[in-house]
Amino acid sequence: MKRKLRMGMIGGGKDAFIGAIHRIAANMDGQVELVCGALSINKDIAVDSGRSLFLPENRIYTNYEEMLEKESALPADERMDFVTIVTPNFAHFAPAMMALDKGFHIVVEKPITVSLEEAKKLKQKLDETGLLLCLTHTYTGYPMVKQARELIKDGALGKIRKVYVEYRQGWLSRLSEREGNQGAAWRTDPKKSGKSGVMGDIGTHAFNLAEYVSGLQVTKLCADLNIVVEGRNLDDDGSVFLKFDKGASGVLIATQVAAGEENNLSLKIYGENGGLEWHQQEPNTLLLKWLDKPTETLRAGSAYLQDISKNNCRTPGGHPEGYLEAFANIYKNFAQTLSARLEKQDVNKNVVEFPSIEEGIRGMAFIENVVNNYEGSQKWTSFNI
């Protein structure tokens, strides 16, 4: 590409957390520039946010409908190339569908929609238009997560037997949604978050990570959900027993009431020959545990890593990389793919990848299957899409 990709943003104004993360990630590799935005449903916040980001006055919009209409009417060499949607869950589907109708590629926060039905409709529209969709499952952007996936794919651990994934947070240990915490308020509101609280917010990350690294898919599950904090309207804690294809089994734990925990996501996978272990709070390290020899410690930035892992490292070994860099890897891979398409060129899909609609659909199916199993009378139920 002889120019940067032009990005628009829906949501993510100065009163939001994740919008700033997206902008940092998109900007990190110099491939993307923010050119317009409908940054809040509050008109004053939308305008103030746009001005603080130095957007042109005529490209600061106060609703996404106006933005998509006016951007699509601009000349091809001026309009945005793609739009990033960083609104709460319930406000993903409508702007995504309209963006596709107007010919814009999409980056969208997870979970992809508020229901499996919406996700399927979005896939149908995506198939009709042939446009690109990137789903920001951030943790797949870590180099050592990709290294773990490649090792399993290459058969290093042998046949996979056990998968354990835990995502522990403590920030909802009190009734924060009634203490002025807006992030807590919408995440615990079924009308805005969807059928599940903890499984929609962080359980989907754990589920995605387990399937992504193991290369397996969940076929059956047995779920338990809890509302631990009295007065809350959605679950804030849960555990799920999992059965995978090819004979593996596992456990997924997601909780937001583990007081004192920050963002403690961990993954352990065991095969016939050994296991691996990765922790999000120590992301540069991957442990390989062998049945008949000492544990190995693999580190990001090292020459012995797989090509896809090295392609997603940014600094020499020993220089910490974390959440922002992993997030930026999602954007980098999406931007390289979109730029290649616009230039009518190919990308090396062995090293350039990002989550898309299929991961979005499976994530929504996970939420709905967990809730249906918990509310039903059967101990184990099939994973249905």
N, C-alpha and C positions, 0 to 999 in steps of 0.2 A: 504494500500500500504506500502511496506517495503522500498520504495525509493521515491524520488521526481519525478514528471512528468518532462520530458525533452521537452522544448519549443524551437522552432525556430522562427525567426521573419523576415518578409519581409517588408522592409521600416523601418522608425523609427530611422534613423541615427542621428548623433549629430546636424544636421541642421534642425531637425523636432521637433515639440512640442509633439504630441500625443504618439510617441514611448516611451518616458521616462515615461509617465503616465502609459502606459500598463506594463512596466517593474516593476515599483513600485507596482502596483496593483497585479501583478502576484506573486511578491515576499513577499507580506505582511504576508501571512499565512504559509510560509515555505513549501508549497506543490509543488512548481514549480521552476525549474532552467533553465536559458537561456543557451543553449549549442551551438547554431549556429545562423548565420544570414546572410541575403543578405540585408544590411541595407540602401543601397542607389543605385540609378542608376549611380551615379558618383563613379567611381572605387576608387579614392583616399579617398572620404568620407566614402565609404563602409569599406575600410580597416582600416582607422583611427578610425572609430566608433567601429568596432569589437575589435580592440586592446585596446581601452579605456574601453571596457567592459570585458577585460581579456579573450576573447574567444580564443580557440586554433587556431593557424595560419591556420591549414588545414580545419577549419570549419568557416572561414570567407570567404564568397562567394561574388562575384561581380554581380551576377544576380540570380533571383529566379529559373530559369530553371536548372542551374548548382547545386544549393542547393538541389532542390527536387530530382534530379537524383542521386546525390552522397549520400544524406541522405538515400534514399530508398535502396541503395546498401549496406549500413552498416549492421552489425549483429543486430538482434532484441534488444539485450541488450545494444546497443550503440546509435542507431539512435533516432532522436527526436520522441516524441509521438504525438505532435500536432504542428501546425504552426499558428502564429498570423500574420494577414495581416493588416498593418497600412498605406497603400499607399493612395494617392488620389482616389476619387470615381471610375474613369475610369480604375484604375489598380487593382480592386478587383477581377473581374470575372475570368480572365485568370489564375492567380496563384491559385485561389480557386479550379477551375476545375482540374488543374494539380495536386494539392495536394490530392484531392479526388481520382484521378486516381492512385496515388502512395500509397494510403492507409493511408493518414494522416488525423486526425481530424483537425478542423479549428476553430479559433477565428477570427472574422473579424469586422472591423469598420463599422459603419453605414454611409450613407445608404448602403445596402448590395451589390448593383451593381450600374450601371449607367442607367439601364432601367429595366422595368418590364419583358420584354422578357428574359433578362439575368437572372433575379431572378428565373423565372420559370424553365429555363434550369438548374440552379444550384440546385433547388429542385429535379428535375428529377434525376440528378447525385447523390444527397444525398440519395434519396430513393433507388437507385440502389446499392450503396455501404454500406448503413446502418451505416455510420459514423456519428459522432457528429459535429454539428455546433453551435457555440455560437456567437450571435450578441450583440455587446457592447452598448446596450441602457442603459447607465449608471444610469439614474435617477430611473429606476425600482429597483436598488440596495439599495436605501435608506430605512432604517427600517420603517420610518413613512409613506412612500409611500405604503409599503406592509401592514402596519396597516390599512391605508385608504381602500385599496382593500379588506381586510378581513372584515372590518366593513360593507362595501356595500354588499359583498357576503353574509354576515349573515343577511342582511335585516334591519340593524339598522336605516337607513334613510328612509325605505319604498321604494316604487317605485321611480326610478330616473326620474327626470323631466328636469333638466338643467345641462349642462356641459360647463364650461368656462375655457379655457386654454390660457395663454399668455406667449410668450417667447420674451423678449425685450432685445436687445443688441444695443450698439452704436458704435462698433469698425469700422464699415464701413461707418461712417458718412462723410468721405472724400474719394476721389478716391485713396485709399491706395494701390490698385493693381498697380498703376503707380508710387508709391513712394518707391518701393523696398520691399514691404510686400509680401513674397512668399505665405503665407497662404491665403491672399486676392486674389492673382493672380490666383491661380488654382480654388478657390471657385467661382470666377466670370467669369470663362472661360467655355462656354457651352461644349467644347470638353472634358474637364476634370471633370467638376462638374455634367453635365447632363442638363435636360430640365429646371430646376429651381435652382436659387441660394439660396434664403432665405428658401424656403420650403424644399429643399434638405438638407440643412445644419442644420437648427434648427427646421423648421416646422415639420419634421419627428419625432423629439424628442417629441414635443408637442402633435402630433397626437397619438404617441405610448403611452404616459403617460395617455392621456384621455381615450383611449380604455382599457388600462391595469387596471387602478384603477376603472373605472366605470363598467367593465365587459361587456360593450356594444360594438357594432360595428357600424361604420358609414355606412349608406345606401344611403344617398343623400347629395349633397353639392352645394353651390353657392359661387364662389370664385372671389376675386379681387387681382390682382398683380400689383406692381408698381416698376418702376426704378426711385428712388428718386434722386440719385446722377447722375448728367449729365455726359454722357460719359461711363457709366457702361454697360456691355453687358448682364447682367442677373438681374432679379428682386432682390431687396434688402429689400422689404417690402410687406406684404400681409395680407389679412383677409379672413376667410372662415366661412360661415354659415354652420352648420352641422345638419343633421337629423340622429338619431340613431335608431337602432331596439328597439322595446318595447316602442316606443312613445316619447323618450326623444329628446330634441333639444339642440343645443349649438353653441358656437362661438370659433374659434381659431384665435389668432393674433400672427403673427411672424414678427419681424422687426429687422434689423441690423443697422438702421439709427436713433435710439432713442438716440440722443447725451446725454452722461452722464450715460447711463445705462451700467452695467457690464454684468451680466449673470442672468437676472431677469426672471426666470421661475416660474410661479405660476399656481395653479390648484384650482378651486372651483366647487364643485358638490352638487346639491340640490335634495332632495327627498321629499316625502310627509310629513315626520316628522321632517326634519331638513337638515342641510348641513355640509360640511366639507371644510376646506381650508388649503392648504400647499404651502409653499414658499421655493424654492431651496436655497435661500440665508439665510434662517433660518430653516435648514432642520430637526433639532431635535424636532420641534414643529408641532403638528397637532391640529387644532382647530375644535371642534364639536359645531355647532350652532343649537340649538333646538327651535322648534316652541313655546313651552310652558314652558321652563325652561332656566336657565342661560347657557351661553357658557362654554364648558369644554375645558381645555387645556391639551392635552396628550403629554408626553415627552418621547423621546428615552431613553432606559436604565431602564425603569420602570418595576416593577414586574407584573403590570396589563396588559401588552401588549400580543397580540396573539403570539403563539409559533413561527410562521414564522418571525415575527418582532424581537423577542428576539434572534432568531438564526442568525440574521443579525446585531445585535448590538455588539459592541466590547468593550465598556468601561461602567463603572457605570454612572448612570444618572448625568447630570451636566457637563460631560466631552465632549467637542464639537467633533462631528464626521462630516465629510463632504465628499467632492467630491472623494478624494482618497480612503476613506473607502468604499463608495458606489461602486466605480469602482472595488475595491478589492473583494467586495461581489459577483460581477458577476463572477470573476475568481475563487473564493472559491467554489461557487456552481457548476461551470463547472468542476473544478478539482476534486471535490468529486464525481461527476457523472462519469467522465472518469476513475478515480481510481477504483470505484466500478465495472465498466464494465470490466476493465482489471483483476480485482480479481474475476470476475464472481459473484458479490454480487449485492444486491439491495440498493437503497438509498430511504430515506423517501421523496417522492415527495411532501408531504404536506409542507415541510419546505425547500427543496432544489430545486431551479428552476432558469432558466436563459432564456433570449430571444433567439429565434432560427429562423429557416427559415420561418415559418409562419408570424412572425412579420416583417421579412425582405420583404416578398412579399407584405404584406399589406402596408408597408411603401413606397415601390416603386409604388404601385397602387395609394396611396394617392397623390404622386407627379404628376403622369400622369393624374389622374382625375382632380386635381386642375388646371393644365395647360390647359387641354382640355376644361374644363368648362369655364375658363377665355377667351380662344380664340374662343369659340363657341358662338352661338346665343341664346341658351337656358338659362333661369334664373337658374333653378335647373336641375341637371343631376344625374342619378343613379351612385352609386359607383360601378364601374366595375373592375373585376380582370381578 
